[in-house]
Amino acid sequence: MNSTDGCLASSVGAGLDPAVALFHSLSDATRLAIVQRLAHGEARVADLVAALGMAQSTVSAHVACLRDCALVVGRPQGRQVFYSLARPELMDLLASAETLLAATGNAVALCPNYGTDAPSDAAQDSKESAR
């Protein structure tokens, strides 16, 4: 995970609008998948690794980001930690996002900046440095 993909709340100044930080914390597909999995009940990192098919270090880093952003809480039990969503309102937010996506026909996927075919940050950086 590079610095631009990390948890924004821990890497920028205090003047950042909290809504921007919230949406940035949810903008990563792995973090969103973790939130969706935790919507079904608490899980350990090992459970999330099995469900997502990703490396333990990757999942741990994303769980830490969500925890740092106060979206996920951990409940220690012996040598394990069981993670769950910190606030049920998070699921309301995601349900509203799904409703909006359905209403717009998923037009955001066509967005030239953030859509599924948008250039990556690295490609964008190399294009700008070539100018």
C-alpha positions in Angstrom: 0.0 0.0 0.0 1.6 3.3 -1.0 1.3 6.6 0.8 -1.5 7.8 -1.5 -3.6 4.7 -0.7 -3.1 4.8 3.1 -5.6 6.1 5.6 -5.9 9.8 5.0 -6.8 10.7 8.5 -3.4 9.8 9.7 -1.5 11.5 6.9 -2.9 15.0 6.5 -3.3 18.1 8.5 -6.1 18.8 11.0 -7.8 21.3 8.6 -9.2 18.5 6.4 -12.9 18.4 6.0 -14.2 15.3 8.0 -16.5 14.3 5.2 -13.6 14.1 2.7 -11.7 11.9 5.2 -14.7 9.7 5.7 -15.2 9.1 2.0 -11.5 8.7 1.4 -11.4 6.0 4.0 -14.1 4.1 2.1 -12.7 4.8 -1.4 -10.4 1.7 -1.4 -12.0 -1.5 -2.7 -10.3 -3.6 0.0 -11.5 -1.4 2.8 -15.0 -1.4 1.4 -15.0 -5.2 1.1 -13.9 -5.4 4.8 -16.7 -3.1 5.8 -19.2 -5.2 3.8 -17.9 -8.4 5.4 -18.1 -6.8 8.9 -21.7 -5.8 8.2 -22.5 -9.5 8.6 -20.8 -9.8 12.0 -17.5 -9.5 13.7 -14.4 -11.2 12.3 -10.8 -11.7 13.0 -8.1 -10.7 10.5 -7.6 -14.4 9.7 -11.3 -14.6 8.8 -11.1 -11.5 6.6 -7.9 -12.9 4.9 -9.9 -16.1 4.0 -12.9 -14.2 2.8 -11.0 -11.7 0.7 -8.2 -13.9 -0.5 -5.5 -11.3 0.3 -2.3 -11.3 2.2 -2.6 -10.9 6.0 -0.4 -7.8 6.0 -2.6 -6.1 3.4 -5.8 -6.9 5.3 -4.2 -5.8 8.6 -3.1 -2.5 7.1 -6.6 -1.8 5.8 -8.2 -2.8 9.1 -5.8 -0.5 10.9 -6.9 2.3 8.6 -10.6 1.7 9.3 -9.8 1.5 13.0 -7.8 4.7 12.9 -10.8 6.4 11.2 -13.1 5.1 14.0 -15.1 3.0 11.5 -14.1 -0.3 13.0 -13.5 -1.4 16.6 -11.6 -4.4 17.9 -12.6 -6.7 20.8 -9.6 -8.5 22.2 -10.3 -12.1 23.3 -7.2 -13.9 24.4 -4.6 -13.6 21.7 -7.2 -12.7 19.0 -9.0 -9.5 18.2 -12.5 -9.6 16.8 -13.4 -6.6 14.6 -16.8 -5.1 14.1 -18.3 -2.0 12.7 -18.1 0.9 15.2 -21.3 2.6 14.0 -24.5 1.1 12.4 -24.9 4.4 10.5 -22.1 3.2 8.2 -24.4 0.6 6.7 -27.0 3.3 6.2 -24.4 5.4 4.3 -23.5 2.4 2.1 -27.1 1.6 1.4 -27.7 5.3 0.4 -24.7 5.0 -1.9 -26.1 1.9 -3.5 -29.4 3.7 -4.0 -27.7 6.6 -5.6 -25.7 4.3 -7.9 -28.8 2.6 -9.0 -30.6 5.9 -9.6 -27.7 7.3 -11.8 -27.3 4.0 -13.7 -23.8 3.6 -12.3 -22.7 6.7 -14.3 -19.9 7.3 -11.8 -18.1 4.3 -13.4 -17.8 6.4 -16.5 -16.3 9.4 -14.7 -13.0 10.4 -16.4 -11.3 11.1 -13.0 -12.6 8.3 -10.8 -14.4 5.8 -13.0 -13.3 2.3 -13.6 -11.4 3.3 -16.8 -9.8 6.4 -15.2 -6.0 6.5 -15.5 -4.1 5.4 -12.4 -2.2 8.0 -10.2 1.1 6.7 -11.6 0.0 7.1 -15.2 -1.4 10.5 -14.5 1.9 11.6 -12.8 4.0 10.4 -15.7 1.7 12.1 -18.2 2.0 15.4 -16.3 5.8 15.1 -15.9 6.1 14.6 -19.7 4.6 18.0 -20.4 
